[in-house]
Amino acid sequence: MPYTNAEDSQHFTAVIGPHVPLLTGLARKLCRNGGVEPEDLVQDTLERALMHFPLLREWSECTCRAWLCTTLQRRFLDHCRRQRTENNEAPHLELLRAPVLVREPRAWHAWERISEEDLCEAVSRLRPPLRAAFELHREGLRYKAIAKRLGTTPGTVGFWLHQARRELETWLRPLALAREEELAA
């Protein structure tokens, strides 16, 4: 059950917040070889903590910290397993998808019809915090660096980027599909 009011949010921050530096350090150690972004791993862990907060709020600080660290490690292992499976199985999966006569066009080809100008125009329509976060992320900055520049938290940056992507998709999908239809006609 998500928490929406300010009191619940403050209680969540009071219980979970002190553990965030530990989680961030652990995520950096686990992710030092690449493949998974530490900020994403911490964000994923905090989302799970929010889902299980009714239990976590009843536990001792030590038990809560152990649960958070274990959850972060398990999420990291899940990412590694998924990546290993994708790397190992990709050639076999490609053979299964190989067409017999004609390869079906993929849906993502429609996105190739969006020009840089179309994207820039859509980005310019975003609300200021979403636009700023999206442009900094597009430049290659990580969530933490973006948060520092914008004076907010990495979690807020993640939310802004999620919202920006949703709005951009809403605006650009019809344009991409229309151009795909024009070429097909």
C-alpha positions in Angstrom: 0.0 0.0 0.0 1.7 3.3 -1.1 2.0 6.1 1.3 0.8 9.4 0.0 0.3 11.9 2.8 3.1 14.0 4.3 3.0 12.3 7.7 3.5 8.9 6.1 6.3 10.3 3.9 8.1 11.8 6.9 7.8 8.6 8.9 9.2 6.6 5.9 12.1 9.0 5.6 12.7 8.9 9.4 12.8 5.1 9.4 14.5 4.3 6.1 16.5 7.6 5.4 19.4 6.9 7.9 20.1 3.7 5.9 20.4 5.3 2.5 24.1 6.1 2.7 24.9 2.5 3.7 22.8 1.2 0.8 24.4 3.6 -1.6 27.9 2.5 -0.5 27.0 -1.1 -0.8 25.4 -0.6 -4.2 28.6 1.2 -5.5 30.7 -1.7 -4.3 28.5 -4.3 -5.9 28.1 -2.3 -9.2 31.8 -1.2 -9.6 32.3 -3.5 -12.6 29.4 -1.9 -14.5 26.2 -3.4 -15.8 23.9 -1.9 -13.1 23.7 1.7 -12.0 24.1 2.0 -8.2 21.5 4.7 -8.0 19.0 2.5 -9.8 19.7 -0.4 -7.5 19.2 1.8 -4.4 16.0 3.2 -5.9 14.7 -0.3 -6.6 15.4 -1.2 -3.0 13.7 1.9 -1.6 10.6 1.0 -3.7 10.5 -2.4 -2.2 10.9 -0.9 1.3 7.9 1.4 0.6 5.8 -1.7 -0.4 6.9 -3.5 2.8 6.9 -0.4 5.1 4.1 -1.6 7.3 6.4 -4.5 8.4 9.6 -2.5 8.4 8.2 0.2 10.7 7.6 -2.4 13.4 11.1 -3.8 13.3 14.2 -2.7 15.1 16.7 -0.4 13.4 19.2 -3.3 13.1 16.6 -5.7 11.6 15.4 -3.0 9.2 19.0 -2.3 8.0 19.6 -6.1 7.5 16.4 -6.4 5.4 17.4 -3.4 3.3 20.9 -4.7 2.7 19.7 -8.2 1.9 17.1 -6.8 -0.5 19.6 -4.7 -2.3 22.0 -7.6 -2.7 19.2 -9.8 -4.0 18.1 -7.2 -6.5 21.7 -6.9 -7.6 21.9 -10.7 -8.1 18.6 -10.7 -10.0 20.0 -8.0 -12.4 23.2 -10.1 -12.8 21.2 -13.3 -13.5 19.0 -11.5 -16.0 22.0 -10.0 -17.8 23.8 -13.3 -17.9 20.8 -15.0 -19.3 20.4 -12.4 -21.9 24.0 -12.6 -22.9 24.1 -16.4 -22.9 20.7 -17.0 -24.5 20.7 -14.2 -27.1 22.2 -16.2 -29.9 19.7 -19.1 -29.3 16.8 -16.7 -29.0 17.8 -15.0 -32.2 17.7 -18.3 -34.0 14.1 -18.9 -32.6 13.1 -15.5 -33.9 14.7 -16.1 -37.4 12.1 -15.7 -40.1 11.4 -18.5 -42.6 10.5 -16.2 -45.5 10.1 -12.6 -44.6 11.0 -10.9 -41.4 8.2 -9.0 -39.8 8.9 -5.3 -39.2 9.6 -4.5 -35.6 7.6 -1.9 -33.7 10.6 0.1 -32.7 11.3 1.0 -36.3 8.7 3.6 -36.0 10.9 5.5 -33.5 13.6 5.8 -36.1 11.3 8.2 -37.9 11.6 10.7 -35.1 14.1 13.4 -36.0 16.4 15.2 -33.6 14.4 18.3 -34.2 11.2 16.5 -33.2 12.8 15.3 -30.0 14.2 18.7 -29.2 10.8 20.3 -29.7 9.1 17.7 -27.5 11.8 18.2 -24.8 11.2 21.9 -24.9 7.5 21.3 -24.1 8.4 19.5 -20.8 7.8 21.3 -17.5 11.1 23.0 -16.2 12.2 20.4 -13.6 11.4 17.5 -16.0 13.2 19.2 -18.9 16.3 20.1 -16.8 16.6 16.5 -15.4 16.1 15.0 -18.9 18.6 17.2 -20.6 21.2 16.5 -17.9 20.6 12.8 -18.1 20.8 13.0 -21.9 24.3 14.6 -21.5 25.3 11.5 -19.6 25.0 12.6 -16.0 24.0 10.1 -13.3 21.0 10.6 -11.0 23.2 11.7 -8.1 25.0 14.4 -10.2 21.7 15.6 -11.6 20.3 15.8 -8.1 23.2 17.8 -6.9 22.9 20.3 -9.8 19.2 20.7 -9.3 19.2 20.8 -5.5 17.1 17.7 -5.0 17.4 14.0 -4.2 18.3 11.1 -6.6 14.8 9.6 -6.0 13.2 12.8 -7.2 15.4 12.9 -10.2 14.3 9.3 -11.0 10.6 10.4 -10.7 11.2 13.4 -12.9 12.9 11.3 -15.6 10.1 8.7 -15.5 7.5 11.5 -15.9 9.6 13.1 -18.7 9.8 9.8 -20.6 6.1 9.2 -20.3 5.2 12.7 -21.6 7.7 12.4 -24.4 6.3 9.1 -25.4 2.7 10.5 -25.3 3.7 13.3 -27.7 6.1 11.4 -30.0 4.3 8.1 -30.5 1.5 9.5 -32.7 4.1 11.3 -34.8 6.2 8.2 -35.2 3.2 6.0 -36.1 2.0 8.6 -38.6 5.3 8.7 -40.3 5.5 4.9 -40.4 2.1 4.8 -42.1 3.1 7.5 -44.6 6.1 5.3 -45.6 4.0 2.2 -45.8 1.4 3.9 -48.1 
